[in-house]
């Protein structure tokens, strides 16, 4: 049985889950002091500067069917890095705040890149579903 959910509902669920991750990571970062927030800001800036332009150019240059095929190895690499980082953090013990800073910072950087794409990015670099017709 296939469940039919609108794109708007899926996007709202995605944003709610990401907001939950950021809030729980931010709550953990409050206990670690101001240095953890500097790490989170660094991760946010890094993810914004590295991922944002790459995604914008990929959406403009690569057809949708090819992007879908490329998504699987990229997600595999992301999951591999995620679990490898989690394992190292758990093995070393006291550096778990880096993981929280990474979660909060990278999601904030992705959110900033998404907002910029929706508001400031030139029309030719926007995703096809966000272009004005």
N, C-alpha and C positions, 0 to 999 in steps of 0.2 A: 504494500500500500504506500502510495506516494503522498506526502504531506505538502500541501500548497501554502507557502508562506511568501508574502510580498517582500520585495527587496527592501522596502522601508522598514518592515518589521525585523528582518534579518540584521539590518544595519543598526537598529535600536538595540537589539539583543547583544550584538558585538560591542557596541559602545558601553552598554551597562556592565558587561563582563570585564572590559578593559578598565572601566572606572573602579570596579571592585578591586582589581589587582593593584591599581595605583594607590587607592586609599589604604589597603592593607599594608603595602610596602611603605607608604608614607608614615603610617602609624609606627611601624618598626624603626624607621629612620629617625623618628623623634627621640627615641631612646639612645641613639648613638651620637647625638650632638651635631654641631655645624659642619664638621669635616665630611660626614656622610652626604650632606646636602650639596657640597661642592662636587663630590663624585657624581651625584645624580645630575647636576647641571652639566658636568662634562660629558656624561653619557647622552644627555638630551641634545647637546650641541653637536656631538659626533654623529649621532644617528640622523639628525636633521641635515647636516652638511653632506654626509655620505649617501644616505638612502634616498633622500628627497629628489635630488637631480637625476639619480640613476633611474628611479621609477618614472619620473616625468619623461625622460628621453625614451625609455623602453616602451612606454605606452604610445608614444608618437611613432616610433620606428618599427616595432615588432607587431605583426598581426595578432589578433585576439586568440586564434587557434594555436599559434606558436607559443604565445605567452602562457597559455594553459599547460602546454607540454613542458615548458621550462619551469613552471611553478613546482612540480613534484621534486626535482632534484634540489631546488633551492630550499623548499620546506624540509627536506631530509637533512640538508646541511645545517639548517637553523636548529632543528630538533637535536641533532648530534651535538652541536655546540652548547645548547641549553643544558642537556643532561650531563655533558662532560664538565661544564662549569658548576653545575649543582653538585656533582660528585666530588670535585676538588674542594668546593666550599665546605661540604659536609666532612670531608676527610681532614681538612686543616682546622676545623672547629671554629675559631673565633673571628673569621673574616666573612661571616654571613651577611654583614651589612653591605658588602660589595654587590651581592646578589640582589638585595632589595634596591640599592641605588641603581643597578643596571635595569631592573624592571621598571621602576618609576621613571628613570631618565629616558630610556629608549621609547617607552610609550608616549611620554611627553614630546619627544623629538618627532615621532611619527605623527602625532596629533598636530603639531605645529606645521609640518610639511603638508599634511592634508588640508589644513585651514588655508595655508598659502596657495595651494593649488586651486582651491575653490574661490579665492578672492583676488590674487595678485598675478598669478602665472599667465603668460601670454596664451592666447586662444589656441595656437598651434601645438603647444606643449601640454594642453589639458587632456585628461582622459576623455575618450569619445562620449561617454555617458554624461560628462559634465560640460560639454560644449554647448554654447548657445546656438540655437537654430534660427 
